[in-house]
Amino acid sequence: MFFGSHPTRIDEKGRVKLSSDFKAVVDRECGPEFFITSTDGKRAQLYPLKEWIKKQEVLQKISPSNPIRQRFQDVTSRFGAVVEMDSQGRLLIPQVLREAAKMTGDVTIVATNPILEVVITSEFHEEAKPMSKEEMAQAAELGL
């Protein structure tokens, strides 16, 4: 299980390097293969391959004529690619996703178990502002 977030950079080849903590979880629990995709074209979702296979098993139980299933498949296929982490803990973000998200330079890798997400750091800081009292109350109702 992943915890927290880690600032890093997209290098000139389009790779992102996992922190040593995230890499240790990958080495111990996941294996080096990932399916990298996005559902919104803004965040890269890094699914350990075994988690993506679970997602596909759920998808297979939904009618092929369901428009949400079709939309999910179309979007995740457009942005998606199977990628293997190298020995230094780097993953190549698919070019089509990097271009759509304008993902260059500073990014943050965020734990959103059971996956990791890569978001532009400035956007992450904007989205991760402290919760309001109402939001905290709603979170408490959910048991968070």
C-alpha positions in Angstrom: 0.0 0.0 0.0 1.3 3.5 -0.9 1.3 6.4 1.4 1.7 10.2 1.0 3.1 12.1 -2.0 6.4 12.8 -3.5 7.6 15.8 -5.6 9.7 14.9 -8.7 10.2 15.9 -12.3 9.4 14.6 -15.7 12.8 14.1 -17.4 13.7 15.0 -21.0 12.7 11.5 -22.1 9.2 11.7 -20.4 10.1 9.5 -17.4 9.1 10.0 -13.8 11.1 8.6 -11.0 9.4 7.0 -8.0 10.6 7.8 -4.5 12.5 5.2 -2.7 9.4 4.6 -0.5 7.1 4.0 -3.5 9.7 1.9 -5.2 10.1 -0.3 -2.1 6.3 -1.0 -2.2 6.5 -1.8 -5.9 9.4 -4.1 -5.4 7.7 -5.8 -2.4 4.1 -6.0 -3.5 3.5 -5.1 -7.2 6.2 -6.1 -9.6 7.7 -3.7 -12.2 4.9 -3.7 -14.8 2.4 -0.9 -14.8 -0.5 0.2 -17.0 -0.3 3.9 -17.2 -3.4 5.8 -18.3 -5.8 8.6 -17.5 -9.5 9.1 -17.2 -9.4 12.9 -17.4 -6.4 13.7 -19.5 -4.9 15.7 -16.6 -3.5 13.1 -14.2 -1.5 10.1 -15.1 -2.8 7.0 -13.2 -0.1 4.4 -12.5 -1.8 1.1 -12.1 0.4 -1.8 -11.0 -0.4 -4.3 -13.7 -2.1 -6.7 -11.3 -4.5 -3.9 -10.2 -5.3 -3.0 -13.9 -6.1 -6.7 -14.5 -8.6 -6.6 -11.6 -10.1 -3.4 -13.1 -10.5 -5.3 -16.4 -12.2 -8.2 -14.7 -14.8 -5.8 -13.2 -15.2 -4.2 -16.6 -15.9 -7.6 -18.2 -18.9 -8.0 -16.0 -20.5 -4.9 -17.4 -22.6 -5.2 -20.5 -20.5 -4.2 -23.6 -23.4 -2.0 -24.7 -23.2 0.1 -21.5 -22.1 3.6 -22.7 -20.0 4.3 -19.5 -18.1 1.0 -20.0 -17.4 2.0 -23.6 -16.4 5.5 -22.7 -14.0 4.2 -19.9 -12.4 1.8 -22.4 -12.0 4.4 -25.1 -10.4 7.0 -22.8 -8.1 4.6 -20.9 -7.1 3.0 -24.2 -6.3 6.4 -25.8 -4.0 7.4 -23.0 -2.8 4.0 -21.9 0.3 1.9 -22.3 2.0 -1.0 -20.5 5.3 0.2 -19.1 8.0 -1.5 -17.1 9.8 0.3 -14.3 13.5 0.4 -14.9 16.1 -0.5 -12.2 16.3 3.2 -11.1 12.6 3.3 -10.4 11.6 5.3 -13.5 8.4 4.9 -15.6 7.8 6.4 -19.0 4.6 8.4 -19.1 2.9 7.8 -22.5 3.6 10.8 -24.9 -0.1 11.2 -25.7 -0.9 11.7 -22.0 2.1 14.0 -21.4 0.9 16.2 -24.3 -2.8 16.2 -23.2 -1.9 17.0 -19.6 0.9 19.4 -20.6 3.0 17.4 -18.2 6.6 18.6 -18.1 8.9 19.7 -15.4 7.7 19.6 -11.8 5.1 16.9 -10.9 4.0 15.2 -7.7 3.3 11.5 -7.4 0.3 11.0 -5.1 -0.8 7.8 -3.4 -4.4 7.0 -4.2 -4.4 3.4 -3.3 -4.2 0.9 -4.9 -2.6 3.2 -7.5 -0.3 6.2 -7.8 -1.2 9.3 -9.7 1.1 11.9 -11.3 -0.2 15.5 -11.3 1.5 18.8 -12.2 2.8 20.1 -8.9 1.2 23.6 -9.1 -2.2 22.0 -9.8 -1.7 19.5 -6.9 -1.0 22.4 -4.5 -4.2 24.2 -5.7 -6.3 21.0 -5.4 -4.8 20.0 -2.0 -5.8 23.0 0.0 -7.0 22.3 3.5 -10.5 20.9 3.9 -13.4 23.1 5.0 -15.4 22.3 8.1 -18.2 21.0 6.0 -15.8 18.7 4.1 -14.3 17.5 7.3 -17.8 16.7 8.7 -18.6 14.8 5.5 -15.4 12.9 5.8 -16.2 12.0 9.4 -19.6 10.7 8.3 -17.7 8.4 6.0 -15.5 7.1 8.8 -12.4 9.0 7.5 
